[in-house]
Amino acid sequence: MAKEELIQFEGLVTEILPDARYRVQLDTGHEIVAYTAGKMKKNRIKTLAGDRVTVEMSPYDLEKGRLIFRHKDERPGGPPRSGPPRGQFRRR
């Protein structure tokens, strides 16, 4: 028998919970508890409250999910830097 397909939703992280879990408000209006996927842990991708994320869920349990992607912010980067170059030594 083939493995069941996982369902993907987009949502917003509303709260950070203990044990690397997050409370996520889905775009459909439901609220779930999700944990960080292994690839996100491996690549040290941090998730904060207010981040847009993609959540993967099993069709059997629609109360729990796994964060598989953190969307980049639409806002531009910080203000332009001024002053000396980053490194300790000056380039010739």
C-alpha positions in Angstrom: 0.0 0.0 0.0 1.3 3.4 -0.9 2.2 6.0 1.7 -0.5 8.7 2.3 0.1 12.1 0.8 0.8 14.9 3.2 -1.3 18.1 3.1 0.5 21.5 2.9 -0.9 24.7 4.4 0.5 28.2 4.8 0.1 30.0 8.1 1.5 32.5 10.6 3.5 31.6 13.8 1.6 33.2 16.7 3.4 31.7 19.7 6.7 29.9 20.5 6.1 27.0 22.8 8.6 24.8 24.8 10.3 21.8 23.2 10.8 23.6 19.9 7.1 23.7 19.1 5.1 26.5 17.6 1.4 27.6 17.6 0.5 28.3 14.0 -2.6 30.1 12.8 -3.4 28.6 9.3 -4.8 30.7 6.5 -7.9 28.5 6.7 -8.5 29.8 10.2 -7.5 26.7 12.2 -4.9 26.8 14.9 -2.4 23.9 15.2 0.8 23.0 17.1 3.8 22.3 14.9 7.4 21.3 15.3 10.5 22.2 13.2 11.4 19.8 10.4 14.8 18.1 10.6 16.2 19.9 7.5 15.4 23.3 9.1 17.2 22.2 12.3 20.2 20.9 10.3 20.5 24.2 8.4 19.9 26.3 11.6 16.9 28.1 10.3 15.3 30.1 13.1 11.6 30.8 13.3 10.1 33.6 15.3 6.6 34.7 16.2 5.1 36.6 13.2 6.9 34.5 10.5 5.0 33.1 7.6 5.6 29.4 7.3 4.5 26.4 5.2 3.2 23.5 7.4 3.0 19.8 6.3 0.2 17.8 8.0 -1.0 14.2 7.9 -4.6 13.7 6.8 -5.2 11.6 9.9 -4.3 14.2 12.5 -5.2 17.8 11.6 -4.2 19.2 15.0 -0.4 18.7 14.6 2.0 19.6 11.8 5.6 20.0 10.8 7.2 23.4 9.7 8.9 22.7 6.4 9.6 26.2 5.1 9.9 29.7 6.5 9.0 32.4 4.0 11.3 35.4 3.6 10.1 38.8 4.6 8.8 41.1 1.9 10.4 44.1 3.6 13.9 45.1 2.3 17.1 44.7 4.2 18.3 47.1 6.9 19.7 50.6 6.2 22.8 50.9 4.1 26.0 50.4 6.0 28.5 53.2 6.3 32.0 53.4 7.8 35.0 51.1 7.5 34.9 47.7 5.8 33.7 44.7 7.8 37.0 43.0 8.3 39.6 43.8 10.9 42.2 44.5 8.2 42.1 47.0 5.3 42.2 45.6 1.8 45.0 47.0 -0.5 
